[in-house]
Amino acid sequence: MKKIALITGGSRGIGFGIAQKMAEAGFDLAINGMRAESDVVEVIENLKKLGVDVIYCQGDISKKEDRDSILEKIKKHFGKLNVLINNAGVAPKERKDILDASEESFDYLISTNLKGPYFLTQSVANWMVDLKTQDSNFEGTIINVSSISANVASVNRGEYCISKAGVSMATQLFAVRLAEFDIPVFEVRPGIIKTDMTEKVSQKYDDLIENGLCLTKRWGLPEDVGKTVTAIAQGNFLYSTGQVFVVDGGLTVARL
C-alpha cells in the first residue's frame, strides 16, 4: 500500500522539487500552498503523470483554521498520513540590518516559518500516534526543511535565521517526544538553492559561488533537496532520528 505524504509549500521551489522526487518514488501526495487551486492545476497534473494520486490543500499554515482544513481534506481523501514534510517558508519582504528591522517583519517570519510548522507537527503527531495505536505496523515520519541559516548568521535577515533556528530545536523536541511511538523526526538544512526566493540575490551568490563559497561549485537545485528528503521518507535512516541532513554543497564545511 502506498504511503501518503503532505508537503507544505509543495507547489513551487524546493517544495516542488521534493514533490517530484517523492512522486517518482511512488508516494501519493497532498500538496499545500497559498495559491488558489485553479492556479496550480498544471503543477498537480504534472505530478499525477508520474503515476501517483495527488490532491491540493490550499491554506496558510500560520493560521489554525487553515491547518485544520488541510488535515481534514487529507483524512477524507486518504484516511491516513505517513510523512509530514514541513517545507513552507517565507523570506523577509525587505532585507534589513537587525538594528533597523521591524517587529512586523519578525512576526511575519516567525508566524509562517516557525509557529505554523510547530503546531502543524503537533496536530500531525497526535494523528500519527492514533494511527500507530490502531495499527502497530503503521509507519510515520516527520521531516522539517530548515536552512543553513539555522546556524549561519546573516545580520540583514535576522528574523529568518531565528525562525530556522527554532525549527531546528523543534525537530529535536519532537524527535524526543515521539521516540516512544517509533516515529522519527529529521531536519534537512538546504544551502544556497536556486528558487524564486533567491532570484533577487542571484548575482550576489553567482559571484560568491564562483569565488569558492561552496565546495561543489554550483547552485543547489530543488531536486538536490528532493533526493535527500525522499531518501529519508523511504525509511533509510530510521536509526538517525533527530539528526540534521545538510544539503549545501559543502558551504558550511570549516576551512582554513
N, C-alpha and C positions, 0 to 999 in steps of 0.2 A: 504494500500500500504506500502511495506517495506521501512524502512529508509536506507540510504546509509551512510557508514562511511569510511573515509580514516584514516588508521593507519600508520604513518611513523615508520620505523624500526619495522614493524609488523611481520617479518618472523622468529624472534628468541627472546629469553629472555623475558623481560617484555612485549614487543610488541606482541609477540605470545600469551602470557598469556591473554592479553587484547583481542586479535583477537578470541581466543577460547570462551571466555565468551560472547563477542559480538555476535558471530555466534550462540551460544546456545540460546541467547535472540532473535534471528531472524533478525539481521541486515545483509544486504548484504554488502560486504566488498571490498574495494580497499586496497591492501597490498603493501606498499612501502618498498623497501630495496635496498641495494647496490649490492647484488649478482646477477649474471645472472639468467634469468628466468628458464633456464634449471637446475639450482642448487636448485630451490625451488619448483619443481614440486610436491614432496611428501607433503610439507607443505601446498600448495594450495589445493591439493586433499583431505587432511585430514580435512581441513576446509569445503570444499564443501560437505563432507559426513554428515555434521551437517545440511544439507538441505538449504543452502544459496548459492547465487551467489557470486563468488569471482574472482577478477582479480588481476594480479600482475603488479605493476607500478615501474619498475626499475628506479633508479635515485638517485643522490646525492643532498640532499635538500640544501646544501650550494651553489649550482650553479643555477642561474636564469633559464637557458635554461632547466635544468632538472625539476625544479619546474613547469615550464610552460608545459612541455611534460606530466608530471604526471597528471595535472589537465585536459589537453586536452584529455587524454585517458579516464578519468572518465566521462567527458562531452559526449564523443562519445558513451561510453558503457551504462552509467546510465542516463545521461541527467540532473543529479542533485547531490547535496551533502548535507546531513543533519548534519553530525557530522565530525569535524576535530579533530583528536587526534594526537597532536604533541608529539611523544614519542621518535623519533630517537635521539640518542646522543652518544658521544664517551668519553672515559676516556683518560687522558694523556698517551702517549705511554711509558713514563717513569716518575714515580713519583719523583719530585724533590722539595726540600725546596724552598720557594718563594725567598730566597736570591740567588738562583742559577738557577731557571727555565728560559727557553729560550723564546724569542719573537715568535719563530716558533711554539712552543707548545701552547702559548697563542692564536696566530692567528688561529691555527687548531681547538682548542676547541671553541672559540667564533664563528668562521665561521659556524661550524656544529650545536653547541648546542644552539646558540642564534640568529645569523643572519638568518640562514636557516628557523627556525620556525617563526621568526618575519615576514619575508617577505612572507612566505607561508600563514601565517594567514592573512596578508594584502590582498593577492590575493583571498583567500577563502572568507574572509569577504565581499569584494566587490561583489563576485559572489552570496553569500547568500543574500545580500541586494537586488540585482537584482531579485533573486527568490522570495523574500518576496514582492517586489513591484508588481511582476506579479501575485502572489497568496498570499493573506493575511493569508491563512491557513498554509503556509509553516513554518516548524519548523527547526531552525538551532541552533547548539550548538558547542562551541569550548572548547576543554579540553587540557590543557598543562600538560604534565608529567614532573615534575622537579625533585627535590631531597631534602632531609633534608639538603643537602649541600648548599641550598639557604640561610640558616641562621645558619648553624653549621660549624664553621671554621676548615678546615684541611690544615695546612700550607705546607703540602707536595703535595698538588694538588690545589693550589690557583686558577689557571685558570679555573678549573672545578667549584669551588664554585662560582666564579664571573659569569660564564656563566649561572648557575642555578639561581642565584640571579636576573640576568637580565630577565630570563624567568618569574620569579615571578612578576616583575614590568610590564612586557609586558602583563601579564594576567590582571592586574588591569587597564592598559591603554585601552586595547581592550574592557574590560567589561564596562568601562565608555563610550567609543565611540559608542559601538553597542547597548547600552541600549535603545536608541530611536527606534531601529528596533526590540526590543524584542528578541535579540539573546544573550543568556547568555554565559559567558566565565568563566571557572573554572581552578583551579590548583590542581593537585594531586601530593603529595610530598612523594614518597616512602623512606623507610629507607634502612636497610641492606637486599637486595634481592638476593637470590641465582641464579645467572646467569653466563654466560661465562665471563662477565665483572668483576665479583667479585671472580672468580675462583682462581686467582693468590694470593689473600689475604685471602683465605678461612680459613687457620689455625689461622690467627690473629683474625678473627671475631668469629670462633668457640670458642676460649678461652675467648674472651670478653663477648660473649653471655652466656657462661657457668658461668661467674662470675658476671652476673646481668646487662649487658649493656641494655637489653630490659626488660620491664615488662613481656611481653609474651616471655617465654624462648625458642625461636627458631628463625631460619632464617625466613625472609619473603619469600614468593614464588610469582612467576609471577601471579598466579591465585588470590592472595590476592589483587594485584593492579587491575587485570582484573575485579574482582567483584565490586570494588569501581567505576571504570571508567564506567562500564556498567550501574550501578545504576544511575549515573549522566546522561549518554547519554539517558536513558529511560525517562528523564524528571521529576525525583523525587525531584529535588532541584531547581525548577525554581525561587524561591524567595531568592536564595543564590548566585546570580551572583557575580563574583569577589572574591569568597571565596576559601580558601585552605582546601583540604581534606588530612590529614596526615595519611599515611599507614606505620607505623614504629614500631608496636608492643610496643608502649609506650616509645621508646628510648628517645624522646625529652621531656618527662614529667620531670619537675624540681623536684628534690628530695633532702632531707637533710640526 
